[in-house]
Each structure stands twice: as structure tokens, then as C-alpha cells.
Amino acid sequence: MQKAKALIYSFFPKAETINSSGLYGILIGCCFLPLVSPSLALGIGILISLAGFRNHSIQQYTSKILQASVVLLGFSMNLEEVITASKSGFTETVISVSGVMVVGLLLGRILNTEKNVALLISTGTAICGGSAIATIAPILKSENYQNSFALIVIFVLNAVALVLFPFVGHQLGLSQEVFGNWAAIAIHDTSSVVGAGAVYGEKALQIATTVKLIRALWIIPLAIVVAMLNKSKEKRSIKFPWFILLFVAAILFSNFFQEYSLSYDHFAWLGKRGMVVALFLIGSGITIDQIKKSGIRSFALGVSLWIITSIVSLYFLMH
């Protein structure tokens, strides 16, 4: 932690004299600079977290910033390409979501992981990471520590995937289309999917974002199934991801009213920068203590399921 602080002070000599809110404000402002990439923003977030600079009042807006950025990115999407990606990704989504859930629960039994933790990690891997976990947790009525275990595993793997996937994609010579679909299937959170897609290329970004958002819709049927299996418990509401409908509305609006294309470019830029901000905030929420407390079995389950999902999905996409 002391080394991390020393590194921050070397870049920001006056950081010691300002509070966490001020430091967050400076770094969030830096996220709007062209030279700050998604992976760099995530790395900076992790660095300041390890140094002990955390501001929960700002971090609580991560989800809202992510959702708003996704909607803004919709203004840059081509309707015809979106429809094509939706059709091509639907079958893969049905198979992969079902397969990941089954394999995840089986691995949970083999590794003797708590049932709720296994279900949450499987849900986060199959659909959309932290958002899926946040939706299922209140319906499952899981304990706070179980939710934390699942979220920490997902967040750590997101950080790894953001750097690893583009590297592997380039080494294997994957096309923009294949990489976009692969990222959407095998990377957990939408933010990291978009980040990896943005690093790989514009086409990969469009496909990855669209297919991932289609997968996010599977939160609803899965939540209903979980609620039915836990029907003896107190009934709880299911939060519909309304931002997905706004994302679709943005695509339709920009394609039917093309005379405002200059404004759409500005919206899309803001969406991309917003994603960088969201990645910074995600990184700033990861702590060593949380990772240690999450348990070896939880990580073993998350990593094993992630590796299986990544390898199997890439195999089918390339054949």
C-alpha cells in the first residue's frame, strides 16, 4: 500500500494535500483525455484503491454512469448492422447462457462452494457480471458476504480480461466479428466487454456491445426462474434493465433522424469516455482485503468457469 501511495505522489505531488473526492475529481477528468485508454483507467483505479484512496459516495454512481454511457453509444450504432448482429448472436446466446449456468452449478458442487455463491458467480459469468448478480441477489436472498464474494471474483476477472482478450485476439488473428462475439460471451461485465471491444476495433466494439446487451435481457427469465425456485421465500421485485430499451431507442432515433449526425458523434464520444470513467470507478473499488476474504473456492470456481467458457465459445466461433 505504501509503494502504491508513493507511486501516486510521484505523478501527483499535491495528492497528499487533497482529499479523496478531490483526487477522484482530477482522475475522472483525466478519463476524458484521448491518451487515457480503458485499460489504463482500470489500472489507475486499482492503483489508487491499493493506496487507500477510496470514495464510496462517488463509486455508487458506477452503474448509472455505465448505463448512461451504453445509451449514448447507441447513437453511433448502424441499425442494419445491429439487426444482423442480433440474429447471428441469438442462438449462441441461448446455448451459452444455459451451458454456463449448468457447468457453473456443477463446478460449485465439485469444489464444495456455497450454493448461493456458485449461483451468483454462474449468473454473472453467463449474463452480464455485476449487473446480473445485483439483480439475482435480492431474489435469492443471499447474504451480503456471499454477494461480495461473487462480485469480487467477477471484478478481478474483468480486469484480467480487459487486457488479456485483445492480446489473445491479436495473437490468434481473430476477425473483428469473431472477437466481438467472443468478448460478449466470455467477458462478464458490459463495461469490460465494451473496453475490450474498443481496444480491438470499431467493428468489434459494435458487435460486442450489441450482443452483450442482448445477453443482458436474459436477466429477466433467469430472475423469474430463481424466484419460482425460491417461492417459499418472501416475494421480491425484479428490476428490469430499462437502460436497454433506451439504448434501442437511441439506435432507432439516430437512424431515422440522420440530419443530426454531428450531434450523434458527440453523444457517442461522451459514451466512450463515460465507459472509461466507469472502468476507473470499477478498479477503484477492488481491495486486497476483499480479495483475500472472498475465499479460494470462490476464485477457483470463477476462474475455472471463465476459462471453460472462453475456450469453448472461441472454439465454436472459429469453426
N, C-alpha and C positions, 0 to 999 in steps of 0.2 A: 504494500500500500504506500509506503514512504517513497519507494522508487517511482511509482506512478505519479505521486504528487510532485516529485522533483522534475519529472518529465513535463508535466503540465506547466509548472512555473517557468521552465526554460523557454517554452513557447509563449506563455502569457505571464510575464514578470509581475504584473499587478494582480494576478488572480488571487494571491494570498490576502489582498486587502478588500476583496469584494465577496459578497455572499453568494450562495448557490444560485439564487434567482438571477443575479447579475451575470454570473458565468454562463448559465443556461441561455440567457438572452443573447450574449455575444456569440455563443456557438450555434444557436439556432439561426442567427443572422448569417453566419458563415455558410450554413447549409444552402443558402440561395446563391452562392458563388459557383461559377461553372467548374472550377477546379476541384470542388468537393464532390466526389463520387458517392454512390450509395454505400459501397463497402467501406470507404474512408469514414463516412458519417457514423456507421455502425461501430467501427473500431474506436473512434473518438468517444462515442457514448460509453463503450465498455471501459475505456481508459479512465474517464472521469468517475465512473462508478467504483472502480477498483481503488481510486484515490480518495474515495469517501465523499465525493460531491454528488449528492442526490437531492432531488426536489420533487416530492410526491405530488405536490399541488400542480406542477406542470406536467408530470408524467401521466396524470389521469386523463389528459386530453389526447393521448396517443391514438386511441381508437377513433375518435372523432376526426382527427387530422387525417388518418388513414382513409376513412370512409369518404371524406370530402375530396381528397386527392384522387381517389378512384373515380368519383363522379366527374371531376374536372377532366380526367384523362379520356372520358367518354367523348368529349368534343373533338378528339383527334382521330376517332375510330371511323373507318370506312364501313358503311352498313353492309355492303355486299360481302366484304371480307369477314365481317363478324358472323353473318349468316353461314358462310362456308365453314368457318372455324367451329361454330356451334354444332353443325351437322356432323362434322368429322370427329368432334370430341365427345359426342353424346354416348355412343356405345362404349368407348374407352372409360368414360366416367362411371357408367353403371357397373361395369366389370371391376374396375379398380377400387371403387368405394366399397363394394361388397367384399371383394377379396381382402383388402387391407383390414377391414373390421374383423373378419373371420380369423385371419392369420394373427392379428394383434391379440385377440382374446385367447387363442391357443397358446401363443408365446407367454402370455400372462400366467396361464396355468402352469406351463413348464417351468417358468422362472419363479413361481410362487409369489407373484406380485399381487398386491391388494386388488380386489376385483374392480373397485371404483377407479383406482389409478390406471389399471390396464384399459378400462373402457374409455377413460378420458384421453389417454395417450393415443389409443387407436382412433378415436374420433378426430383428434387434432391432426393425426397423420393422414387420415382418409379424406378429410374435407378441407378445412381452412385454418388449421393451427389454433391459436389462442381464441379466435372468434368462436370456433366450434366448441371449444372447451367451456368458454364463458356462457354459451347457450345451454349446453347439456348439464353443466354442474348444478344449477338450481333445481332442475327437473330430477336429476339423480339424487339430489340432496346429499351430495358428498361433503366431507369435512374440508375445512379451509386448508389444512396441510396437504390433503390429497390433491386439491386444486393446484396448490403451489408446486407440488412435485411434478405434475403433468405440464404445467406452464413453463417451468424452468427447463425441463428436458426439451420441450419444443423450441423455446427461445435459443438455447445453446446450439441445437442442431440447425436452426435457421441461420445463425451467424456463420456456421461452418459451410452450409450450403451456398450462401451468397458468394463466397469466394471459390469454393470447390467446383460447383457446377459449371460456371463459364470456362474454367480451366480444363475440366474434363471434356466439355463440349468442343473446345478448340483442338484438343489433342486427338479426339476421335473424328474431327472434321464433320460434325453434325450440321445439318442444314438449319436455317432459321426456323422452319416449320417444325422439324423434329425436336429441336431444343426447346421451342416454346411449349409444345405439348408435354415434353418430358419434365420441364420445370414446373408446370401447372399440376402435374400428377405427383411428383416426388418431393417437392418442397412444400413445407407446411403452411406458413402464413402468407397471405396475399402480398404483404409488404416485401418479403424476401423474394417471392416469385417475380414481382414487378422489378425489383432491384436487379436480380439475375438476368431477366429479360432485357432490361435497359443496357446492361453491360454487354450483352451478346449482340444486340442489334435491334433496329426499329421493328422489323417484321416479327422477330422473336418476342418482343415486348407486347405487340398487339395480340398475338396468338396466346401467349402465356396469361395475359390479363383476362382475356375473354373466357378461355377455358377454365381458369381458376374461379372466376365469378359464377360460371355455370355450376361448378362443383359446390360452390358456397350455398346454392339453392338446396342442396341435399341436407342441409342442417334441419330443414323443416320436417321431411319424412322421418329422419333419424330421431329427431326430438319427439315426434309422435310415438314412434316405436318404444323409445325409452320410457315415455310417460305411461304407455299401456303396460309395459313390463313392471312398472312401479306403481300400478294403480291403487295399491293398498295404502300408499303414502298420500300425503296432502297434495291436492291438485295445484299445479303451478302453471303460470302462463308461459307461452312460447314466444320469444321475441323474434319477429320476422325481420330479416335484414333489409329494411326499406331502402337503404342506400343502393341496392342492386337495381331496384326499379328506377331510381333517379339516374343511375348510370345508363340504363337503357334509354331513358327519356333524353339524356344528353346526346346519345348517338343519333336518335331519330331527329331531334331538333337541328343538329348540325348538318345532317344530310338533306333535310327538307328545306332549310333556310341557309343555303350556301353563300348568300350575299354578305354574311357576317363572318366570313372565313378568317379575316385578320384577327378578330376578337377570339375566335376559337383557338388560334395559335397561342394567344396569350394565356387562355384558360389551360391549355394542355401543358404549357411551360410551368405554370403555377402548380399543376397537378404533379408533375415530375419532381419539382423542388419540394413539394409537400411530402412526397414519398421519402425523400432524403431526410427531411425533418423527422418523420415517423420512425425511420430506421435509427436515427440518432437517439431518440427517446427510448426505443426498444433496448438498444445497447446499454443505455444509462440505467436501466432497471435490473441488470444482471449483477449479482454479487457472489463472491466466493462462498460466503457462509450459506447462502441459499442452495448453491450447487452441492455443497457438502451434505446438507440436510436432506437433499432430495432422494438420497439412497442409491446404492449401486444397482439394485434390481430394477429400479425405475429407469435408470440410464441404460442398463443392459437391454431392457425391453424396447425403449425408444430407439436406440441405435440399431438394434437387430431388425426391427420392423422397418426402419428407414432404409437400411441397406438393401433388404429384400425388395421393398417397393421400388427403389431406384434401379436396381439391376433388372428385375422382371419387366418393369414398364419400358425401360430403354430397349430391352431385347425385342419386345413386341413392336415397338415403334420403328425399329430398324429393319424388321422383317415383314 
